[in-house]
Structure formats: C-alpha cells, structure tokens
C-alpha cells in the first residue's frame, strides 16, 4: 500500500462527517441553504428473506448533499498537500 493511503481514507471520512454536520447546520439558513440540498437513494422498505429458521433483513439508504461533495473534495486536496514529500 502507498504511504498516504490511510491518511486519505481518514480525511475522506472526516470530510463526510464535517459535510453532514454542515448540511444539518445550514438547512435553515436562507443564504447557505444550498449546502443542504441533496438526494436520498436506496431502498424505501428493507428486503426481508424469511427461511423460517433465519430471517434476513437487508436495506440501505445513502444521502448525498452538496456539502458532502464540497468537504470530501477539500479533504482530498488537503490530503494531497499533506502527503506530498
């Protein structure tokens, strides 16, 4: 693995967390409301597989907002600047 791989993974996760927080905080602000605009996609109701002995419930939903994209892009740029030799 490359030297900065884990740093990039950490910074991308941090960008997702900070982007989520920014989207929640700016949702009611008229000037910054565009940061909380996004899409939800995935399953509305989970898929249930009942085998009488085992019941599996599978479902996933992903929410992507503008602030997620902005902060992940900034974290990737920051990671390249930090990992540069």
VENRALIN-V608604 format. One record per backbone hydrogen bond with DSSP energy under -0.5 kcal/mol. CO is the residue of the C=O (numbers start at 1). NH is the residue of the N-H. If there is no record, write none. Layout:
CO,NH
CO,NH
This chain:
2,5
4,8
5,9
6,10
7,11
8,12
9,13
10,14
11,15
12,16
13,17
14,18
15,19
16,20
17,21
18,22
19,23
20,24
21,25
22,26
24,27
26,29
28,30
29,33
32,35
33,36
34,37
35,67
37,66
39,64
41,62
47,49
47,58
48,50
49,51
49,56
51,53
54,51
54,56
56,49
56,58
58,47
60,43
62,41
62,64
64,39
65,69
66,70
67,71
68,72
69,73
70,74
71,75
72,76
73,77
74,78
75,79
76,80
77,81
78,82
79,83
80,84
